Amino acid sequence: MAGPAADGHPAALVRLDAETAWRLCVRGIEPADALTRAEIEGDRQLAEAACRIVSVVH
């Protein structure tokens, strides 16, 4: 897991609306689709990795 960059700022920032984040976490949409809806700052590869998240919801 990567920490903050040497300057104290995150290496990547991914902003998703709540609906997209929910669908992404439960695999209702593909990571590539979520990325088209995301605002990304910083390291693109790291942002893409973050969009491969999966959650288990009970």
N, CA, C and O atoms as a printed pandas DataFrame, in Angstrom:
     atom_number atom_name residue_name chain_id  residue_number  x_coord  y_coord  z_coord
0              1         N          MET        A               1    0.844   -1.170    0.000
1              2        CA          MET        A               1    0.000    0.000    0.000
2              3         C          MET        A               1    0.893    1.238    0.000
3              4         O          MET        A               1    1.855    1.312    0.764
4              5         N          ALA        A               2    0.584    2.177   -0.829
5              6        CA          ALA        A               2    1.374    3.396   -0.925
6              7         C          ALA        A               2    0.898    4.422    0.085
7              8         O          ALA        A               2   -0.294    4.515    0.377
8              9         N          GLY        A               3    1.820    5.178    0.606
9             10        CA          GLY        A               3    1.486    6.265    1.516
10            11         C          GLY        A               3    1.515    7.580    0.781
11            12         O          GLY        A               3    1.586    7.607   -0.448
12            13         N          PRO        A               4    1.460    8.676    1.519
13            14        CA          PRO        A               4    1.493    9.974    0.875
14            15         C          PRO        A               4    2.840   10.213    0.198
15            16         O          PRO        A               4    3.863    9.663    0.605
16            17         N          ALA        A               5    2.819   11.031   -0.829
17            18        CA          ALA        A               5    4.056   11.404   -1.510
18            19         C          ALA        A               5    4.927   12.205   -0.551
19            20         O          ALA        A               5    4.460   12.637    0.503
20            21         N          ALA        A               6    6.170   12.399   -0.906
21            22        CA          ALA        A               6    7.124   13.097   -0.044
22            23         C          ALA        A               6    6.633   14.488    0.354
23            24         O          ALA        A               6    6.985   14.986    1.424
24            25         N          ASP        A               7    5.828   15.113   -0.492
25            26        CA          ASP        A               7    5.341   16.457   -0.175
26            27         C          ASP        A               7    4.094   16.447    0.716
27            28         O          ASP        A               7    3.538   17.506    1.005
28            29         N          GLY        A               8    3.651   15.267    1.153
29            30        CA          GLY        A               8    2.515   15.154    2.043
30            31         C          GLY        A               8    1.174   15.059    1.349
31            32         O          GLY        A               8    0.155   14.889    2.017
32            33         N          HIS        A               9    1.139   15.163    0.032
33            34        CA          HIS        A               9   -0.104   15.056   -0.730
34            35         C          HIS        A               9   -0.288   13.621   -1.205
35            36         O          HIS        A               9    0.693   12.902   -1.398
36            37         N          PRO        A              10   -1.535   13.198   -1.395
37            38        CA          PRO        A              10   -1.754   11.829   -1.877
38            39         C          PRO        A              10   -1.164   11.628   -3.267
39            40         O          PRO        A              10   -1.127   12.556   -4.075
40            41         N          ALA        A              11   -0.708   10.420   -3.539
41            42        CA          ALA        A              11   -0.144   10.100   -4.852
42            43         C          ALA        A              11   -1.239   10.062   -5.912
43            44         O          ALA        A              11   -0.979   10.319   -7.087
44            45         N          ALA        A              12   -2.474    9.737   -5.494
45            46        CA          ALA        A              12   -3.610    9.711   -6.418
46            47         C          ALA        A              12   -4.875   10.037   -5.638
47            48         O          ALA        A              12   -5.003    9.725   -4.454
48            49         N          LEU        A              13   -5.801   10.674   -6.339
49            50        CA          LEU        A              13   -7.092   11.002   -5.760
50            51         C          LEU        A              13   -8.158   10.613   -6.773
51            52         O          LEU        A              13   -8.103   11.022   -7.932
52            53         N          VAL        A              14   -9.137    9.813   -6.323
53            54        CA          VAL        A              14  -10.229    9.368   -7.193
54            55         C          VAL        A              14  -11.538    9.841   -6.571
55            56         O          VAL        A              14  -11.854    9.493   -5.433
56            57         N          ARG        A              15  -12.285   10.623   -7.312
57            58        CA          ARG        A              15  -13.600   11.082   -6.852
58            59         C          ARG        A              15  -14.678   10.393   -7.680
59            60         O          ARG        A              15  -14.666   10.437   -8.910
60            61         N          LEU        A              16  -15.613    9.754   -6.972
61            62        CA          LEU        A              16  -16.749    9.084   -7.606
62            63         C          LEU        A              16  -18.029    9.548   -6.927
63            64         O          LEU        A              16  -18.035    9.807   -5.723
64            65         N          ASP        A              17  -19.111    9.655   -7.689
65            66        CA          ASP        A              17  -20.387    9.928   -7.054
66            67         C          ASP        A              17  -20.810    8.661   -6.307
67            68         O          ASP        A              17  -20.301    7.573   -6.573
68            69         N          ALA        A              18  -21.745    8.817   -5.371
69            70        CA          ALA        A              18  -22.141    7.704   -4.508
70            71         C          ALA        A              18  -22.685    6.519   -5.297
71            72         O          ALA        A              18  -22.362    5.374   -4.983
72            73         N          GLU        A              19  -23.495    6.769   -6.302
73            74        CA          GLU        A              19  -24.077    5.682   -7.097
74            75         C          GLU        A              19  -22.998    4.871   -7.810
75            76         O          GLU        A              19  -23.041    3.641   -7.815
76            77         N          THR        A              20  -22.039    5.559   -8.407
77            78        CA          THR        A              20  -20.952    4.869   -9.115
78            79         C          THR        A              20  -20.098    4.080   -8.135
79            80         O          THR        A              20  -19.723    2.941   -8.415
80            81         N          ALA        A              21  -19.784    4.678   -6.979
81            82        CA          ALA        A              21  -18.967    3.979   -5.978
82            83         C          ALA        A              21  -19.664    2.713   -5.500
83            84         O          ALA        A              21  -19.038    1.659   -5.385
84            85         N          TRP        A              22  -20.962    2.818   -5.222
85            86        CA          TRP        A              22  -21.723    1.653   -4.770
86            87         C          TRP        A              22  -21.700    0.551   -5.821
87            88         O          TRP        A              22  -21.406   -0.605   -5.515
88            89         N          ARG        A              23  -22.011    0.917   -7.058
89            90        CA          ARG        A              23  -22.052   -0.086   -8.125
90            91         C          ARG        A              23  -20.680   -0.715   -8.347
91            92         O          ARG        A              23  -20.576   -1.913   -8.612
92            93         N          LEU        A              24  -19.642    0.088   -8.240
93            94        CA          LEU        A              24  -18.283   -0.422   -8.414
94            95         C          LEU        A              24  -17.949   -1.443   -7.330
95            96         O          LEU        A              24  -17.422   -2.517   -7.622
96            97         N          CYS        A              25  -18.254   -1.107   -6.092
97            98        CA          CYS        A              25  -17.901   -1.993   -4.971
98            99         C          CYS        A              25  -18.635   -3.319   -4.996
99           100         O          CYS        A              25  -18.108   -4.325   -4.519
100          101         N          VAL        A              26  -19.843   -3.340   -5.545
101          102        CA          VAL        A              26  -20.602   -4.585   -5.592
102          103         C          VAL        A              26  -20.575   -5.209   -6.983
103          104         O          VAL        A              26  -21.334   -6.133   -7.272
104          105         N          ARG        A              27  -19.714   -4.708   -7.821
105          106        CA          ARG        A              27  -19.505   -5.202   -9.187
106          107         C          ARG        A              27  -20.737   -5.044  -10.074
107          108         O          ARG        A              27  -21.011   -5.878  -10.937
108          109         N          GLY        A              28  -21.472   -3.957   -9.842
109          110        CA          GLY        A              28  -22.594   -3.630  -10.700
110          111         C          GLY        A              28  -22.150   -2.940  -11.983
111          112         O          GLY        A              28  -22.900   -2.875  -12.958
112          113         N          ILE        A              29  -20.925   -2.427  -11.972
113          114        CA          ILE        A              29  -20.302   -1.864  -13.173
114          115         C          ILE        A              29  -18.842   -2.297  -13.202
115          116         O          ILE        A              29  -18.270   -2.656  -12.172
116          117         N          GLU        A              30  -18.263   -2.262  -14.356
117          118        CA          GLU        A              30  -16.853   -2.625  -14.521
118          119         C          GLU        A              30  -15.960   -1.449  -14.113
119          120         O          GLU        A              30  -16.366   -0.293  -14.231
120          121         N          PRO        A              31  -14.751   -1.740  -13.638
121          122        CA          PRO        A              31  -13.822   -0.668  -13.280
122          123         C          PRO        A              31  -13.598    0.341  -14.412
123          124         O          PRO        A              31  -13.498    1.540  -14.152
124          125         N          ALA        A              32  -13.521   -0.116  -15.635
125          126        CA          ALA        A              32  -13.311    0.805  -16.763
126          127         C          ALA        A              32  -14.469    1.784  -16.893
127          128         O          ALA        A              32  -14.259    2.951  -17.224
128          129         N          ASP        A              33  -15.693    1.319  -16.635
129          130        CA          ASP        A              33  -16.855    2.207  -16.683
130          131         C          ASP        A              33  -16.803    3.236  -15.559
131          132         O          ASP        A              33  -17.111    4.409  -15.768
132          133         N          ALA        A              34  -16.414    2.794  -14.376
133          134        CA          ALA        A              34  -16.299    3.718  -13.246
134          135         C          ALA        A              34  -15.245    4.786  -13.529
135          136         O          ALA        A              34  -15.432    5.955  -13.191
136          137         N          LEU        A              35  -14.152    4.384  -14.142
137          138        CA          LEU        A              35  -13.091    5.348  -14.447
138          139         C          LEU        A              35  -13.560    6.434  -15.402
139          140         O          LEU        A              35  -13.076    7.564  -15.333
140          141         N          THR        A              36  -14.490    6.115  -16.288
141          142        CA          THR        A              36  -14.990    7.146  -17.210
142          143         C          THR        A              36  -15.843    8.166  -16.471
143          144         O          THR        A              36  -16.029    9.282  -16.956
144          145         N          ARG        A              37  -16.361    7.802  -15.309
145          146        CA          ARG        A              37  -17.195    8.696  -14.502
146          147         C          ARG        A              37  -16.407    9.391  -13.398
147          148         O          ARG        A              37  -16.935   10.276  -12.724
148          149         N          ALA        A              38  -15.161    9.003  -13.207
149          150        CA          ALA        A              38  -14.351    9.483  -12.090
150          151         C          ALA        A              38  -13.591   10.764  -12.436
151          152         O          ALA        A              38  -13.267   11.039  -13.591
152          153         N          GLU        A              39  -13.326   11.527  -11.384
153          154        CA          GLU        A              39  -12.368   12.629  -11.467
154          155         C          GLU        A              39  -11.078   12.093  -10.854
155          156         O          GLU        A              39  -11.068   11.651   -9.705
156          157         N          ILE        A              40  -10.002   12.133  -11.614
157          158        CA          ILE        A              40   -8.732   11.566  -11.151
158          159         C          ILE        A              40   -7.678   12.657  -11.121
159          160         O          ILE        A              40   -7.535   13.440  -12.060
160          161         N          GLU        A              41   -6.941   12.687  -10.011
161          162        CA          GLU        A              41   -5.783   13.564   -9.887
162          163         C          GLU        A              41   -4.599   12.693   -9.503
163          164         O          GLU        A              41   -4.738   11.783   -8.686
164          165         N          GLY        A              42   -3.458   12.957  -10.072
165          166        CA          GLY        A              42   -2.255   12.231   -9.695
166          167         C          GLY        A              42   -2.022   10.987  -10.535
167          168         O          GLY        A              42   -2.338   10.949  -11.724
168          169         N          ASP        A              43   -1.466    9.977   -9.895
169          170        CA          ASP        A              43   -1.014    8.748  -10.541
170          171         C          ASP        A              43   -2.184    7.950  -11.116
171          172         O          ASP        A              43   -2.974    7.379  -10.364
172          173         N          ARG        A              44   -2.297    7.910  -12.423
173          174        CA          ARG        A              44   -3.411    7.240  -13.104
174          175         C          ARG        A              44   -3.421    5.734  -12.800
175          176         O          ARG        A              44   -4.485    5.158  -12.574
176          177         N          GLN        A              45   -2.245    5.097  -12.793
177          178        CA          GLN        A              45   -2.193    3.654  -12.528
178          179         C          GLN        A              45   -2.696    3.335  -11.123
179          180         O          GLN        A              45   -3.389    2.338  -10.923
180          181         N          LEU        A              46   -2.359    4.155  -10.176
181          182        CA          LEU        A              46   -2.823    3.950   -8.808
182          183         C          LEU        A              46   -4.339    4.147   -8.722
183          184         O          LEU        A              46   -5.024    3.400   -8.023
184          185         N          ALA        A              47   -4.855    5.135   -9.423
185          186        CA          ALA        A              47   -6.299    5.370   -9.469
186          187         C          ALA        A              47   -7.016    4.181  -10.103
187          188         O          ALA        A              47   -8.073    3.769   -9.624
188          189         N          GLU        A              48   -6.460    3.635  -11.163
189          190        CA          GLU        A              48   -7.055    2.469  -11.808
190          191         C          GLU        A              48   -7.075    1.273  -10.860
191          192         O          GLU        A              48   -8.049    0.520  -10.831
192          193         N          ALA        A              49   -6.020    1.097  -10.094
193          194        CA          ALA        A              49   -5.969    0.008   -9.116
194          195         C          ALA        A              49   -7.052    0.206   -8.047
195          196         O          ALA        A              49   -7.686   -0.762   -7.626
196          197         N          ALA        A              50   -7.263    1.422   -7.619
197          198        CA          ALA        A              50   -8.288    1.710   -6.602
198          199         C          ALA        A              50   -9.678    1.371   -7.134
199          200         O          ALA        A              50  -10.563    1.008   -6.359
200          201         N          CYS        A              51   -9.875    1.482   -8.418
201          202        CA          CYS        A              51  -11.186    1.198   -9.018
202          203         C          CYS        A              51  -11.422   -0.291   -9.236
203          204         O          CYS        A              51  -12.435   -0.677   -9.820
204          205         N          ARG        A              52  -10.519   -1.114   -8.784
205          206        CA          ARG        A              52  -10.742   -2.562   -8.836
206          207         C          ARG        A              52  -11.199   -3.094   -7.476
207          208         O          ARG        A              52  -11.143   -4.296   -7.216
208          209         N          ILE        A              53  -11.652   -2.180   -6.614
209          210        CA          ILE        A              53  -12.117   -2.542   -5.284
210          211         C          ILE        A              53  -13.363   -3.429   -5.354
211          212         O          ILE        A              53  -14.194   -3.281   -6.250
212          213         N          VAL        A              54  -13.475   -4.332   -4.415
213          214        CA          VAL        A              54  -14.664   -5.174   -4.275
214          215         C          VAL        A              54  -15.041   -5.166   -2.802
215          216         O          VAL        A              54  -14.171   -5.260   -1.936
216          217         N          SER        A              55  -16.319   -5.057   -2.516
217          218        CA          SER        A              55  -16.794   -5.083   -1.129
218          219         C          SER        A              55  -17.787   -6.220   -0.948
219          220         O          SER        A              55  -18.472   -6.627   -1.887
220          221         N          VAL        A              56  -17.847   -6.714    0.257
221          222        CA          VAL        A              56  -18.850   -7.718    0.604
222          223         C          VAL        A              56  -19.851   -7.018    1.500
223          224         O          VAL        A              56  -19.488   -6.494    2.553
224          225         N          VAL        A              57  -21.115   -7.007    1.087
225          226        CA          VAL        A              57  -22.160   -6.324    1.819
226          227         C          VAL        A              57  -23.163   -7.362    2.314
227          228         O          VAL        A              57  -23.671   -8.163    1.529
228          229         N          HIS        A              58  -23.445   -7.349    3.603
229          230        CA          HIS        A              58  -24.407   -8.298    4.191
230          231         C          HIS        A              58  -25.737   -7.648    4.316
231          232         O          HIS        A              58  -26.688   -8.272    4.786
